[in-house]
Amino acid sequence: MRAFFVTGTDTDAGKTAVTAGLLLALSRLGTEAFAVKPVQTGCTEKGGVPEAPDVAAWRAAGGRGEALFTFRVPCSPHLAARLEGARLEVSTLARACRECLSPGRVTLFEGAGGLYVPLNEEESMLDLMRELHLPVLLVVGNRLGCLNHALLSLDALDMAGLPVAGMVLCRTTPPSLADAGTSPEAEALILGDNAARLAEEGKKRGVPLLADIPYDASFSPADAACMDALAARLEGAARLLAQEEDHGEEEKERLAFDRAHLWHPYTSALNPLPVLDVAGASGARLLLADGRELVDGMSSWWCRVHGYGNRRLVQAVQRQAARLSHVMFGGLTHAPAVELGRRLLRLLPPGMEHIFLADSGSVAVEVAVKMAVQFHQSAGHGEKCRFAALRGAYHGDTLGAMSLCDPVTGMHTLFSGILPKQLFVERPSCRFHAPYDPSSFEPMERALRTHAHELAAVVVEPVVQGAGGMWFYHPSYLRDLRALCDELGILLIADEIATGFGRTGRMFACEWAGISPDIMCVGKALTGGMMTLSAVAATGRVAEGISRADAARGGGVFMHGPTFMGNPLACAAACASLDELCASPWQDRVQALEKRLAHGLEPCRSLPGVADVRVLGAIGVMEREEPVDVAAWQDFFTARGVWIRPFGYTVYVMPPFIASEEEVDTLTRAMVEAAASAAAHGGTPTRGE
Ligand SMILES: *Cc1c(COP(=O)(O)O)cnc(C)c1O
């Protein structure tokens, strides 16, 4: 399925003539071609039917095409639409455009004006192009100043991540008698140089100049001789557009190399679970290299709360990359880090005052653990260096963090020789939606009272235990824990790496209990999933404790400093992500997701093999009675157009907050179908029914 977006450097760059010429040239090559004008302004009425001038021109030249949204006033689409009481939206336009695609032909979508022509107050033609993600053909009006316009357009396309198939240079205005002082010779020189320079600049960027079309005073699309000449000049371009590109072989080789040499998480290096090749992503959808689209139910392991391709985030990273992508944080600072600190302190639970920026969630946990140890050390309690954690917990994969994960699912036996022995307490038995049962806190109380003398801190994932089994427990447990930690002089570390930034329906899960920890870790959604970054926040008391200047006990400085600490690129992404979150109706969205997930997953409850169904915030979980066969479930889901990756006993979704109702329904429907299929096939869903 070949399709292109034809755009120009300005309104009269000659797009329509070029499109008409290409339609003709393509048909001469025996390739069926069709042109589409997503928005046409300046339409006339003919027998009550709006007639689109560009479509009329294509037809006059013998081509086929149609206009999708038509307006009478010949002006920018946003204005023409407004004058007729209408509003154009990229999502609607894109949907209509996609319906014009057909496997048997080359489809040319012709924009109106250039890239930044507005469609409404927020969106431009470039947003539509980004949404369609088609290779672009840039028509450059050959005149004085066109190099500047062409290169700016190429830069903008580059920044939008759009591939450019090529450029066509086109002279549409007569030799400029108007430009006083420009002799015909000088003009010929300028136009010729434009062609040479554009070809050269294009070469540097890997964008070929496909044709150079001179001015034709008598040009008319209805004139067969004119069109003949134009089609002949565009023959090379047409050949390129007609070429069926087969990426199948490339993809096969990529997957083979991946399988042979790249280690993927939690799978064998020699006989790994299958992987899918992702070419791009947009909104709540992953686009696979083979052309398939999957609704993302995972938010890429909790982090992509705004989905993919969010403009604010992409631009923040591009801008920061161009300014200052990295500089060491030792002895230096920068605006993105300071701005992030400001934003975090505004959002974090009260009492959090000092922020340590680290590279990943696991490292944040290491940092938190070291903070707790140094805190007691500097108070003269070097013996307080053990930690209490919950069964069913997950805190990361580095050694210190791993020592705090559930001893069974966290594979402690594998590393028993190297892991510190932490104190484990059974997971909070009182569920989130049940009335609080204070006796559920008793195991923790016993453990803490017995071991207070050696404990530096208790580490918990507040309210939602994530990767250790997706368990939701009662917030009052945290209140009891907070009070007891205070009483016994044990620090409380909240690992909000999975729960932070709205996922559970509150900005932080600690808010369900109205408590503040002594140390808090955030990560994952911190950058909206643009890149890795984590932060460890500590109270003034913790920071002061550690900083007590005492050379004999560690010198009053916190001993950690990653190379990429405070990475400006990541900080800029995080600032943009927090701005996006705070500017969005995230509470409403998460609440709506919760309702939709609960409703959609309800049918699972009555199916055999299902142990439990639970939903909290934007997290929907089906717990199985038996461990899942990851490859089989994944395969079943992929065949149904969703990306859901189960683990252990749980099949769960946590879609991006921006997922539409239809997308959420697609996810839950797939889960119900999988559960039904599993019930009919001995516990494992079987595709192809
Ligand atoms: C994912 C996760 C971590 C580890 O974060 P990484 O960035 O993968 O190192 C730690 N704690 C919790 C609760 C997590 O969900």
The ligand as an ORCA input file, in Angstrom:
! r2SCAN-3c Opt
* xyz 0 1
  C       9.743     -0.624     38.098
  C       9.902     -0.476     39.540
  C      11.167     -0.280     40.123
  C      12.432     -0.328     39.319
  O      12.526      0.710     38.393
  P      13.517      0.566     37.143
  O      13.429      1.877     36.475
  O      12.990     -0.575     36.325
  O      14.864      0.258     37.674
  C      11.215     -0.110     41.480
  N      10.107     -0.104     42.225
  C       8.880     -0.269     41.697
  C       7.683     -0.226     42.582
  C       8.739     -0.480     40.350
  O       7.529     -0.689     39.831
*
